[in-house]
Amino acid sequence: MPAQKKSLNHYEVLGARPDANYATLRSAYRKKMRALHPDAQSSRVDPEEISAVSAAWEVLSRSDRRREYDKTLTIGFGVSDVQTASVPVQVYEPARFPWKFVVLFIVCGSLVVIILSLFSSPQPPGAPDNVLQGGSCVNIDAGGAAFEVNCDQPHSGVVEMLVPFDAVCPMDTELHRDRQGMGNACVR
């Protein structure tokens, strides 16, 4: 009788088919262990049988170990039984970037911008913001300070550049204090 126990594979030890799913194998393992438990038996428990059931469950409960074990089986199983006993692995195609959508979106967006620019009219120049910068049109007040005005109105000059209070202007410009106190303006 001991020689017959050694020839049993893990599926036969648990009393399950090779194509059984995880839940069926778990149920067979639990049923077998309950039957072998010392409290359930009046006779002496065979420790080799308990260790065989534990070893079978240890291999068959994990899909990677079960797959490797199924590859080694040659006795009593056809190729189709071993293949169905393995857990199927689902292969997914890698995600693709939606290039066509992105290009279409860019082309449509560009067309909308071009069409809107064709039908819009140029904005009139805004009111001066009273912040002097290069190219600002200015008038000079009675105290010699420069203040910004619209360039379409009569003006005293155009700011060439702003310089700090202790700097001098180039030869072809006049130095005027910025009315806002931000420095000196070199006016042409």
Backbone as a printed PyTorch tensor [residue, N CA C, xyz], in Angstrom:
tensor([[[  0.8010,  -1.2040,   0.0000],
         [  0.0000,   0.0000,   0.0000],
         [  0.8460,   1.2720,   0.0000]],

        [[  1.9630,   1.3990,   0.7240],
         [  2.7600,   2.6060,   0.7000],
         [  3.2990,   2.9250,  -0.6920]],

        [[  3.5860,   1.9210,  -1.5280],
         [  4.0940,   2.1830,  -2.8680],
         [  3.0350,   2.8960,  -3.7100]],

        [[  1.7550,   2.5810,  -3.4600],
         [  0.6840,   3.2230,  -4.2250],
         [  0.5710,   4.7010,  -3.8560]],

        [[  0.8010,   5.0630,  -2.5960],
         [  0.7230,   6.4590,  -2.1760],
         [  1.7960,   7.2970,  -2.8540]],

        [[  2.9810,   6.7350,  -3.0490],
         [  4.0720,   7.4810,  -3.6640],
         [  3.8040,   7.7400,  -5.1380]],

        [[  3.0340,   6.8910,  -5.8030],
         [  2.7850,   7.0720,  -7.2210],
         [  1.6500,   8.0610,  -7.4940]],

        [[  0.9570,   8.5050,  -6.4670],
         [ -0.1360,   9.4620,  -6.6660],
         [  0.4250,  10.8540,  -6.9370]],

        [[ -0.1830,  11.5350,  -7.8940],
         [  0.2230,  12.9250,  -8.1110],
         [ -0.6110,  13.8240,  -7.1930]],

        [[ -0.3370,  15.1070,  -7.2030],
         [ -0.9910,  16.0370,  -6.2760],
         [ -2.4960,  16.0940,  -6.4820]],

        [[ -2.9430,  15.9780,  -7.7100],
         [ -4.3850,  16.0120,  -7.9760],
         [ -5.0680,  14.7850,  -7.3820]],

        [[ -4.4230,  13.6270,  -7.5390],
         [ -4.9920,  12.3960,  -6.9930],
         [ -4.9630,  12.4080,  -5.4660]],

        [[ -3.9500,  13.0100,  -4.8700],
         [ -3.8750,  13.1050,  -3.4100],
         [ -5.0610,  13.9000,  -2.8780]],

        [[ -5.3960,  14.9810,  -3.5460],
         [ -6.5360,  15.7980,  -3.0990],
         [ -7.8680,  15.2420,  -3.5640]],

        [[ -7.8410,  14.3450,  -4.5240],
         [ -9.0880,  13.8000,  -5.0570],
         [ -9.7710,  14.7750,  -5.9970]],

        [[ -8.9840,  15.4880,  -6.8010],
         [ -9.5220,  16.4880,  -7.7260],
         [ -9.0110,  16.2050,  -9.1290]],

        [[ -9.7100,  16.7360, -10.1040],
         [ -9.3090,  16.5850, -11.5030],
         [ -8.2380,  17.6240, -11.8480]],

        [[ -7.4040,  17.3570, -12.8430],
         [ -6.3560,  18.3070, -13.2440],
         [ -6.9020,  19.6170, -13.8080]],

        [[ -8.1350,  19.6050, -14.3030],
         [ -8.7030,  20.8370, -14.8430],
         [ -9.5520,  21.5900, -13.8210]],

        [[ -9.4480,  21.2150, -12.5490],
         [-10.2370,  21.8690, -11.4970],
         [ -9.7440,  23.2880, -11.2720]],

        [[-10.6850,  24.1740, -10.9510],
         [-10.2980,  25.5610, -10.6680],
         [ -9.8320,  25.6840,  -9.2170]],

        [[ -9.4300,  26.8790,  -8.8370],
         [ -8.8770,  27.1150,  -7.5010],
         [ -9.8930,  26.7820,  -6.4020]],

        [[-11.1390,  27.2030,  -6.5720],
         [-12.1630,  26.9680,  -5.5450],
         [-12.3980,  25.4730,  -5.3430]],

        [[-12.4190,  24.7040,  -6.4280],
         [-12.6200,  23.2600,  -6.3240],
         [-11.4420,  22.6070,  -5.6170]],

        [[-10.2170,  23.0240,  -5.9560],
         [ -9.0350,  22.4800,  -5.2910],
         [ -9.0280,  22.8250,  -3.8080]],

        [[ -9.4130,  24.0310,  -3.4850],
         [ -9.4550,  24.4450,  -2.0740],
         [-10.4760,  23.6250,  -1.2990]],

        [[-11.6240,  23.4120,  -1.8940],
         [-12.6740,  22.6180,  -1.2560],
         [-12.2010,  21.1750,  -1.0500]],

        [[-11.5270,  20.5960,  -2.0480],
         [-11.0260,  19.2300,  -1.9310],
         [ -9.9600,  19.1420,  -0.8350]],

        [[ -9.0870,  20.1370,  -0.7700],
         [ -8.0510,  20.1650,   0.2620],
         [ -8.6650,  20.2300,   1.6580]],

        [[ -9.6200,  21.1060,   1.8480],
         [-10.2380,  21.2580,   3.1660],
         [-10.9930,  19.9880,   3.5750]],

        [[-11.6800,  19.3770,   2.6130],
         [-12.4220,  18.1470,   2.8860],
         [-11.4680,  17.0270,   3.3020]],

        [[-10.3330,  16.9340,   2.5750],
         [ -9.3550,  15.8940,   2.8640],
         [ -8.7180,  16.1260,   4.2430]],

        [[ -8.3910,  17.3640,   4.5590],
         [ -7.7640,  17.6630,   5.8520],
         [ -8.7380,  17.4250,   7.0110]],

        [[-10.0160,  17.7310,   6.8170],
         [-11.0040,  17.4420,   7.8670],
         [-11.0990,  15.9380,   8.1190]],

        [[-11.0590,  15.1800,   7.0300],
         [-11.1570,  13.7220,   7.1790],
         [ -9.9290,  13.1520,   7.8760]],

        [[ -8.7740,  13.7800,   7.6710],
         [ -7.5440,  13.2820,   8.2840],
         [ -7.2900,  13.8340,   9.6840]],

        [[ -8.0850,  14.7670,  10.1270],
         [ -7.8780,  15.3950,  11.4390],
         [ -8.0240,  14.3520,  12.5330]],

        [[ -7.1800,  14.4040,  13.5710],
         [ -7.2550,  13.4080,  14.6490],
         [ -8.6030,  13.3730,  15.3610]],

        [[ -9.2900,  14.4770,  15.4760],
         [-10.5870,  14.4870,  16.1520],
         [-11.6600,  13.7960,  15.3140]],

        [[-11.4900,  13.7350,  13.9950],
         [-12.4850,  13.1180,  13.1210],
         [-12.2600,  11.6170,  12.9810]],

        [[-11.0870,  11.1330,  13.3400],
         [-10.7880,   9.7100,  13.1850],
         [-10.6700,   9.0440,  14.5440]],

        [[-11.1780,   7.8220,  14.6030],
         [-11.0350,   7.0510,  15.8400],
         [ -9.7290,   6.2570,  15.8120]],

        [[ -9.2190,   5.9980,  14.6190],
         [ -7.9680,   5.2430,  14.5120],
         [ -6.7750,   6.2050,  14.4490]],

        [[ -5.6150,   5.6470,  14.3580],
         [ -4.3800,   6.4300,  14.3340],
         [ -4.2500,   7.1850,  13.0060]],

        [[ -3.7890,   8.4280,  13.0590],
         [ -3.6370,   9.2880,  11.8900],
         [ -2.2910,   9.0110,  11.2470]],

        [[ -2.2770,   8.9340,   9.8900],
         [ -1.0400,   8.7040,   9.1540],
         [ -0.4030,  10.0620,   8.8550]],

        [[  0.7380,  10.4090,   9.4840],
         [  1.3720,  11.7060,   9.2540],
         [  1.8830,  11.8680,   7.8180]],

        [[  2.2460,  10.7620,   7.1590],
         [  2.6950,  10.8550,   5.7750],
         [  1.5580,  11.2920,   4.8540]],

        [[  0.3680,  10.8250,   5.1200],
         [ -0.7830,  11.2140,   4.2990],
         [ -1.1110,  12.6890,   4.5120]],

        [[ -1.0200,  13.1760,   5.7420],
         [ -1.2710,  14.5950,   6.0310],
         [ -0.2070,  15.4640,   5.3410]],

        [[  1.0480,  15.0210,   5.4070],
         [  2.0910,  15.8200,   4.7550],
         [  1.9400,  15.7830,   3.2320]],

        [[  1.4580,  14.6770,   2.6700],
         [  1.2330,  14.5930,   1.2260],
         [  0.1220,  15.5570,   0.8000]],

        [[ -0.9460,  15.6340,   1.6020],
         [ -2.0460,  16.5520,   1.2960],
         [ -1.5600,  18.0000,   1.4080]],

        [[ -0.7790,  18.2930,   2.4390],
         [ -0.2450,  19.6550,   2.6110],
         [  0.6820,  20.0250,   1.4600]],

        [[  1.5270,  19.0830,   1.0540],
         [  2.4440,  19.3560,  -0.0530],
         [  1.6700,  19.5750,  -1.3570]],

        [[  0.6380,  18.7820,  -1.5790],
         [ -0.1830,  18.9490,  -2.7850],
         [ -0.8420,  20.3200,  -2.7980]],

        [[ -1.3800,  20.7140,  -1.6570],
         [ -2.0290,  22.0300,  -1.5840],
         [ -1.0120,  23.1590,  -1.7540]],

        [[  0.1740,  22.9920,  -1.1980],
         [  1.2140,  24.0090,  -1.3130],
         [  1.5710,  24.2640,  -2.7750]],

        [[  1.5900,  23.2260,  -3.5840],
         [  1.9260,  23.3740,  -5.0010],
         [  0.7280,  23.8720,  -5.8050]],

        [[ -0.4320,  23.2770,  -5.5960],
         [ -1.5930,  23.5780,  -6.4400],
         [ -2.3120,  24.8710,  -6.0660]],

        [[ -2.0400,  25.4090,  -4.8950],
         [ -2.7380,  26.6370,  -4.4850],
         [ -2.1490,  27.8840,  -5.1320]],

        [[ -0.9320,  27.8010,  -5.6100],
         [ -0.2870,  28.9560,  -6.2670],
         [ -0.2000,  28.6920,  -7.7630]],

        [[ -0.6880,  29.6220,  -8.5430],
         [ -0.7960,  29.4060,  -9.9900],
         [  0.5600,  29.2000, -10.6570]],

        [[  1.5960,  29.9000, -10.2070],
         [  2.9070,  29.7270, -10.8350],
         [  3.4880,  28.3410, -10.5440]],

        [[  3.3660,  27.8990,  -9.2970],
         [  3.8580,  26.5610,  -8.9510],
         [  3.0180,  25.4790,  -9.6410]],

        [[  1.7200,  25.7000,  -9.7190],
         [  0.8350,  24.7260, -10.3650],
         [  1.1940,  24.5940, -11.8490]],

        [[  1.4530,  25.7170, -12.5050],
         [  1.8120,  25.6910, -13.9190],
         [  3.0890,  24.8830, -14.1320]],

        [[  4.0900,  25.1090, -13.2690],
         [  5.3370,  24.3560, -13.3820],
         [  5.1140,  22.8700, -13.1060]],

        [[  4.2850,  22.5670, -12.1180],
         [  3.9960,  21.1740, -11.7940],
         [  3.2620,  20.4930, -12.9430]],

        [[  2.3160,  21.1860, -13.5450],
         [  1.5560,  20.6120, -14.6590],
         [  2.4580,  20.2880, -15.8400]],

        [[  3.5160,  21.0480, -16.0290],
         [  4.4460,  20.7720, -17.1190],
         [  5.2090,  19.4660, -16.8850]],

        [[  5.4130,  19.1050, -15.6170],
         [  6.1710,  17.8880, -15.3030],
         [  5.3020,  16.6430, -15.3270]],

        [[  3.9980,  16.7800, -15.3430],
         [  3.1090,  15.6170, -15.3400],
         [  3.1590,  14.9040, -16.6850]],

        [[  3.3520,  13.6040, -16.6350],
         [  3.3400,  12.8270, -17.8790],
         [  2.4860,  11.5780, -17.7340]],

        [[  2.2320,  11.1380, -16.5340],
         [  1.5140,   9.8810, -16.3160],
         [  0.0270,  10.1640, -16.1570]],

        [[ -0.7770,   9.5680, -17.0000],
         [ -2.2260,   9.6160, -16.8430],
         [ -2.8960,  10.8660, -17.3760]],

        [[ -2.1730,  11.8090, -17.9110],
         [ -2.7870,  13.0330, -18.4180],
         [ -2.4350,  13.2140, -19.8750]],

        [[ -3.3900,  13.6130, -20.6520],
         [ -3.1270,  13.9810, -22.0330],
         [ -2.6610,  15.4230, -22.0850]],

        [[ -2.2120,  15.8490, -23.2360],
         [ -1.7430,  17.2250, -23.3990],
         [ -2.8620,  18.2080, -23.1210]],

        [[ -4.0760,  17.8710, -23.5310],
         [ -5.1940,  18.8060, -23.3370],
         [ -5.5270,  18.9570, -21.8640]],

        [[ -5.3700,  17.8950, -21.0490],
         [ -5.6470,  18.0020, -19.6160],
         [ -4.6440,  18.9310, -18.9390]],

        [[ -3.3900,  18.8230, -19.3070],
         [ -2.3630,  19.6660, -18.6980],
         [ -2.5820,  21.1180, -19.1050]],

        [[ -2.9630,  21.3570, -20.3410],
         [ -3.1880,  22.7290, -20.7890],
         [ -4.3800,  23.3510, -20.0880]],

        [[ -5.4520,  22.5980, -19.8690],
         [ -6.6260,  23.1750, -19.2090],
         [ -6.3940,  23.3620, -17.7250]],

        [[ -5.4440,  22.6090, -17.1470],
         [ -5.1890,  22.7690, -15.7220],
         [ -4.4390,  24.0570, -15.4430]],

        [[ -3.7190,  24.5700, -16.4110],
         [ -2.9890,  25.8160, -16.2270],
         [ -3.9560,  26.9840, -16.2030]],

        [[ -3.6030,  27.9740, -15.4270],
         [ -4.4190,  29.1790, -15.3600],
         [ -4.1650,  29.9950, -16.6240]],

        [[ -5.2070,  30.3370, -17.3820],
         [ -4.9770,  31.0990, -18.6150],
         [ -4.4630,  32.5030, -18.3050]],

        [[ -3.5040,  32.9320, -19.0860],
         [ -2.9330,  34.2520, -18.9190],
         [ -3.4960,  35.1400, -20.0190]],

        [[ -4.0870,  36.2480, -19.6340],
         [ -4.6690,  37.1550, -20.6140],
         [ -3.6340,  38.1930, -21.0150]],

        [[ -3.4100,  38.3130, -22.3090],
         [ -2.4200,  39.2350, -22.8300],
         [ -3.1460,  40.4400, -23.4040]],

        [[ -2.7350,  41.6210, -22.9760],
         [ -3.3410,  42.8500, -23.4520],
         [ -2.3910,  43.5510, -24.4120]],

        [[ -2.9740,  44.1580, -25.4280],
         [ -2.1890,  44.9410, -26.3740],
         [ -1.8110,  46.2580, -25.6960]],

        [[ -0.5880,  46.7360, -25.8850],
         [ -0.2020,  47.9980, -25.2420],
         [ -1.0630,  49.1550, -25.7590]],

        [[ -1.2910,  50.1050, -24.8900],
         [ -2.1050,  51.2670, -25.2490],
         [ -1.4040,  52.0740, -26.3250]],

        [[ -2.1930,  52.5860, -27.2460],
         [ -1.6380,  53.3930, -28.3280],
         [ -2.0170,  54.8430, -28.1010]],

        [[ -1.0920,  55.7250, -28.4250],
         [ -1.3510,  57.1480, -28.2930],
         [ -2.2340,  57.6010, -29.4510]],

        [[ -3.2600,  58.4210, -29.2080],
         [ -4.1910,  58.8340, -30.2680],
         [ -3.6180,  59.9350, -31.1540]],

        [[ -2.6050,  59.6000, -31.9620],
         [ -1.9380,  60.5890, -32.7990],
         [ -2.8880,  61.2450, -33.7860]],

        [[ -3.7620,  60.4630, -34.3930],
         [ -4.6720,  61.0190, -35.3900],
         [ -5.5740,  62.0740, -34.7610]],

        [[ -6.0680,  61.7920, -33.5740],
         [ -6.9290,  62.7550, -32.8820],
         [ -6.1580,  64.0290, -32.5430]],

        [[ -4.9270,  63.8880, -32.0760],
         [ -4.1220,  65.0530, -31.6970],
         [ -3.8480,  65.9270, -32.9190]],

        [[ -3.4730,  65.3050, -34.0330],
         [ -3.1940,  66.0720, -35.2550],
         [ -4.4680,  66.7630, -35.7380]],

        [[ -5.5780,  66.0520, -35.7250],
         [ -6.8510,  66.6550, -36.1360],
         [ -7.2160,  67.8290, -35.2280]],

        [[ -6.9900,  67.6890, -33.9440],
         [ -7.2870,  68.7580, -32.9870],
         [ -6.4180,  69.9950, -33.2710]],

        [[ -5.1540,  69.7890, -33.5460],
         [ -4.2450,  70.9080, -33.8320],
         [ -4.6450,  71.6130, -35.1290]],

        [[ -4.9670,  70.8390, -36.1600],
         [ -5.3700,  71.4310, -37.4380],
         [ -6.6520,  72.2290, -37.2850]],

        [[ -7.6460,  71.6560, -36.6140],
         [ -8.9200,  72.3750, -36.4140],
         [ -8.7100,  73.6340, -35.5740]],

        [[ -7.9120,  73.5420, -34.5220],
         [ -7.6350,  74.7160, -33.6880],
         [ -6.9390,  75.8050, -34.4660]],

        [[ -5.9940,  75.4270, -35.3130],
         [ -5.2900,  76.4230, -36.1360],
         [ -6.2460,  77.0990, -37.1150]],

        [[ -7.1300,  76.3250, -37.7170],
         [ -8.1100,  76.9060, -38.6420],
         [ -9.0350,  77.8900, -37.9370]],

        [[ -9.4620,  77.5590, -36.7460],
         [-10.3390,  78.4620, -35.9860],
         [ -9.6100,  79.7680, -35.6820]],

        [[ -8.3530,  79.6980, -35.2730],
         [ -7.5890,  80.9090, -34.9680],
         [ -7.4150,  81.7630, -36.2230]],

        [[ -7.1060,  81.1360, -37.3520],
         [ -6.9150,  81.8870, -38.6040],
         [ -8.2210,  82.5560, -39.0360]],

        [[ -9.3210,  81.8310, -38.9740],
         [-10.6180,  82.4020, -39.3810],
         [-11.0150,  83.5480, -38.4680]],

        [[-10.8260,  83.3800, -37.1760],
         [-11.1700,  84.4650, -36.2440],
         [-10.2950,  85.6920, -36.4640]],

        [[ -9.0210,  85.4820, -36.7860],
         [ -8.1540,  86.6440, -37.0150],
         [ -8.5270,  87.3720, -38.3120]],

        [[ -9.0700,  86.6540, -39.2930],
         [ -9.4870,  87.3070, -40.5320],
         [-10.7060,  88.2070, -40.3330]],

        [[-11.6130,  87.8150, -39.4480],
         [-12.8480,  88.5640, -39.2490],
         [-12.7890,  89.5680, -38.1080]],

        [[-11.6650,  89.6500, -37.4100],
         [-11.5640,  90.6200, -36.3210],
         [-10.8950,  91.8980, -36.8170]],

        [[-11.2240,  92.9910, -36.1850],
         [-10.6230,  94.2750, -36.5740],
         [ -9.5170,  94.6220, -35.5830]],

        [[ -8.5200,  95.3600, -36.0240],
         [ -7.4340,  95.7280, -35.1080],
         [ -7.9510,  96.6320, -33.9930]],

        [[ -7.4140,  96.4480, -32.8340],
         [ -7.8330,  97.2180, -31.6720],
         [ -7.1820,  98.6010, -31.7090]],

        [[ -7.9490,  99.6250, -31.3340],
         [ -7.3520, 100.9650, -31.2650],
         [ -6.3330, 101.0030, -30.1290]],

        [[ -5.3450, 101.8690, -30.2490],
         [ -4.3560, 101.9370, -29.1610],
         [ -5.0370, 102.3350, -27.8640]],

        [[ -4.6070, 101.6860, -26.7970],
         [ -5.2060, 101.9520, -25.4980],
         [ -4.7060, 103.2490, -24.8920]],

        [[ -5.3180, 103.6070, -23.7980],
         [ -4.9080, 104.8180, -23.0840],
         [ -3.5350, 104.5750, -22.4700]],

        [[ -2.7510, 105.6170, -22.3000],
         [ -1.4320, 105.4310, -21.6960],
         [ -1.5680, 104.9150, -20.2660]],

        [[ -0.6420, 104.0660, -19.8750],
         [ -0.6870, 103.4890, -18.5300],
         [  0.1820, 104.2530, -17.5360]],

        [[  0.7910, 105.3420, -17.9860],
         [  1.6240, 106.2060, -17.1520],
         [  2.8790, 105.5190, -16.6290]],

        [[  3.2720, 104.4610, -17.2680],
         [  4.5320, 103.8130, -16.9330],
         [  5.4490, 104.0250, -18.1270]],

        [[  6.5060, 104.7990, -17.9270],
         [  7.4110, 105.1030, -19.0200],
         [  8.2740, 103.9000, -19.3550]],

        [[  8.4690, 103.6980, -20.6440],
         [  9.3570, 102.6580, -21.1500],
         [  9.8810, 103.1220, -22.5000]],

        [[ 10.8350, 102.4340, -23.0480],
         [ 11.3860, 102.8230, -24.3390],
         [ 10.2860, 102.8340, -25.3910]],

        [[ 10.1720, 103.9510, -26.1550],
         [  9.1530, 104.0830, -27.1870],
         [  7.9000, 104.8110, -26.7280]],

        [[  7.7890, 105.1480, -25.4510],
         [  6.6150, 105.8760, -24.9610],
         [  6.6730, 107.3300, -25.4250]],

        [[  5.5270, 107.8690, -25.8370],
         [  5.4340, 109.2860, -26.2000],
         [  5.1870, 110.0810, -24.9240]],

        [[  5.8970, 111.1800, -24.7370],
         [  5.8090, 111.9450, -23.4850],
         [  5.6750, 113.4420, -23.7590]],

        [[  5.1330, 114.1170, -22.7720],
         [  5.1470, 115.5730, -22.6960],
         [  5.9400, 115.9300, -21.4630]],

        [[  6.4600, 117.1260, -21.4600],
         [  7.2650, 117.5930, -20.3240],
         [  6.4640, 118.6760, -19.6120]],

        [[  6.2850, 118.5030, -18.2840],
         [  5.5260, 119.5100, -17.5300],
         [  6.4260, 120.6850, -17.1540]],

        [[  5.8510, 121.6850, -16.4250],
         [  6.5840, 122.9080, -16.0710],
         [  7.7820, 122.6210, -15.1710]],

        [[  7.7380, 121.5260, -14.3840],
         [  8.8520, 121.1980, -13.4880],
         [  9.9290, 120.3860, -14.1790]],

        [[  9.7520, 120.0380, -15.4410],
         [ 10.7630, 119.2780, -16.1730],
         [ 10.5760, 117.7750, -16.0760]],

        [[  9.4280, 117.3230, -15.5310],
         [  9.1810, 115.8850, -15.4070],
         [  8.4380, 115.3930, -16.6480]],

        [[  8.7540, 114.1590, -17.0560],
         [  8.1220, 113.5600, -18.2280],
         [  6.9230, 112.7300, -17.7990]],

        [[  5.8170, 112.8260, -18.5800],
         [  4.6420, 111.9870, -18.3460],
         [  4.1330, 111.4690, -19.6830]],

        [[  3.5630, 110.2980, -19.6760],
         [  3.1670, 109.6120, -20.8980],
         [  1.8620, 110.1720, -21.4510]],

        [[  1.7960, 110.2560, -22.8080],
         [  0.5850, 110.6700, -23.5320],
         [  0.4150, 109.7320, -24.7160]],

        [[ -0.7710, 109.7790, -25.3480],
         [ -1.0020, 109.0060, -26.5680],
         [ -0.1090, 109.5350, -27.6820]],

        [[  0.4060, 108.6120, -28.4940],
         [  1.3130, 109.0100, -29.5750],
         [  0.5690, 109.6760, -30.7280]],

        [[ -0.7690, 109.5050, -30.8130],
         [ -1.5210, 110.1540, -31.8860],
         [ -1.8800, 111.5970, -31.5360]],

        [[ -1.5350, 112.0500, -30.3250],
         [ -1.7220, 113.4450, -29.9100],
         [ -0.3830, 114.1780, -30.0300]],

        [[ -0.4240, 115.4940, -29.9980],
         [  0.8500, 116.2350, -29.9960],
         [  1.6520, 115.8860, -28.7410]],

        [[  2.9540, 115.6660, -28.8990],
         [  3.8080, 115.2950, -27.7610],
         [  5.1820, 115.9390, -27.9160]],

        [[  5.8810, 116.0290, -26.7750],
         [  7.1810, 116.7010, -26.7460],
         [  8.3090, 115.8250, -27.2570]],

        [[  8.1860, 114.5090, -27.1100],
         [  9.2570, 113.6220, -27.5530],
         [  8.9260, 112.1670, -27.2840]],

        [[  9.8770, 111.3090, -27.5810],
         [  9.7320, 109.8690, -27.3810],
         [ 10.8670, 109.4090, -26.4680]],

        [[ 10.5380, 108.5550, -25.5170],
         [ 11.5360, 108.0410, -24.5840],
         [ 12.4520, 107.0740, -25.3250]],

        [[ 13.7510, 107.3370, -25.2660],
         [ 14.7410, 106.4530, -25.8760],
         [ 15.0690, 105.3130, -24.9280]],

        [[ 15.2750, 105.6670, -23.6590],
         [ 15.5840, 104.6560, -22.6400],
         [ 15.4090, 105.2480, -21.2540]],

        [[ 15.2470, 104.3710, -20.2710],
         [ 15.1760, 104.7840, -18.8680],
         [ 16.5250, 104.4990, -18.2230]],

        [[ 16.9450, 105.4250, -17.3650],
         [ 18.2210, 105.2610, -16.6810],
         [ 18.0170, 105.5590, -15.2010]],

        [[ 18.8800, 105.0240, -14.3340],
         [ 18.7760, 105.3240, -12.9060],
         [ 19.0370, 106.8140, -12.6550]],

        [[ 18.7220, 107.2610, -11.4310],
         [ 18.8570, 108.6750, -11.0880],
         [ 20.2920, 109.1920, -11.2210]],

        [[ 21.2760, 108.3610, -10.9620],
         [ 22.6650, 108.8250, -10.9820],
         [ 23.3510, 108.6240, -12.3380]],

        [[ 22.6130, 108.1610, -13.3610],
         [ 23.1980, 107.9130, -14.6800],
         [ 22.9550, 109.1100, -15.5970]],

        [[ 23.7030, 109.1580, -16.6940],
         [ 23.5360, 110.2340, -17.6790],
         [ 22.9880, 109.6500, -18.9710]],

        [[ 22.3590, 110.4870, -19.7690],
         [ 21.7710, 110.0630, -21.0390],
         [ 22.7860, 110.2270, -22.1630]],

        [[ 22.5740, 109.5240, -23.2780],
         [ 23.4420, 109.7220, -24.4450],
         [ 23.3480, 111.1610, -24.9550]],

        [[ 24.3010, 111.5380, -25.7960],
         [ 24.4390, 112.9210, -26.2560],
         [ 23.2270, 113.4520, -27.0180]],

        [[ 22.5550, 112.6420, -27.8030],
         [ 21.4700, 113.1480, -28.6330],
         [ 20.1120, 113.1450, -27.9220]],

        [[ 20.0750, 112.9050, -26.6080],
         [ 18.8160, 112.9000, -25.8480],
         [ 18.9050, 113.8610, -24.6730]],

        [[ 17.7090, 114.2160, -24.1400],
         [ 17.6480, 115.0950, -22.9650],
         [ 17.2190, 114.2850, -21.7580]],

        [[ 17.7690, 114.6000, -20.6080],
         [ 17.4550, 113.9150, -19.3630],
         [ 16.2650, 114.6050, -18.7030]],

        [[ 15.1790, 113.8310, -18.4360],
         [ 14.0020, 114.3130, -17.7160],
         [ 13.6380, 113.3000, -16.6490]],

        [[ 13.2040, 113.8210, -15.5130],
         [ 12.7760, 112.9690, -14.4060],
         [ 11.4300, 112.3620, -14.7430]],

        [[ 11.2460, 111.0690, -14.4040],
         [  9.9620, 110.3940, -14.5800],
         [  9.0020, 110.9230, -13.5140]],

        [[  7.8290, 111.3430, -13.9230],
         [  6.8530, 111.8990, -12.9830],
         [  6.4570, 110.8690, -11.9270]],

        [[  6.4860, 109.5860, -12.2570],
         [  6.1240, 108.5420, -11.3120],
         [  7.2520, 108.2330, -10.3260]],

        [[  8.4460, 108.8030, -10.5580],
         [  9.5600, 108.6050,  -9.6370],
         [ 10.2930, 107.3000,  -9.8670]],

        [[ 10.2050, 106.7480, -11.0660],
         [ 10.8330, 105.4590, -11.3510],
         [ 12.2720, 105.5970, -11.8670]],

        [[ 12.7480, 106.8000, -12.0500],
         [ 14.1000, 107.0290, -12.5850],
         [ 14.0920, 108.2080, -13.4940]],

        [[ 15.0500, 108.2480, -14.4000],
         [ 15.1510, 109.3200, -15.3800],
         [ 14.8710, 108.7470, -16.7600]],

        [[ 14.2550, 109.6010, -17.6340],
         [ 13.9760, 109.1870, -18.9980],
         [ 14.8470, 110.0030, -19.9360]],

        [[ 15.4450, 109.3090, -20.8850],
         [ 16.2260, 109.9570, -21.9190],
         [ 15.2800, 110.1740, -23.0950]],

        [[ 14.8960, 111.4300, -23.3520],
         [ 13.8740, 111.7540, -24.3380],
         [ 14.5620, 112.3250, -25.5830]],

        [[ 14.1100, 111.8920, -26.7480],
         [ 14.6270, 112.3880, -28.0180],
         [ 13.6300, 113.3490, -28.5900]]])
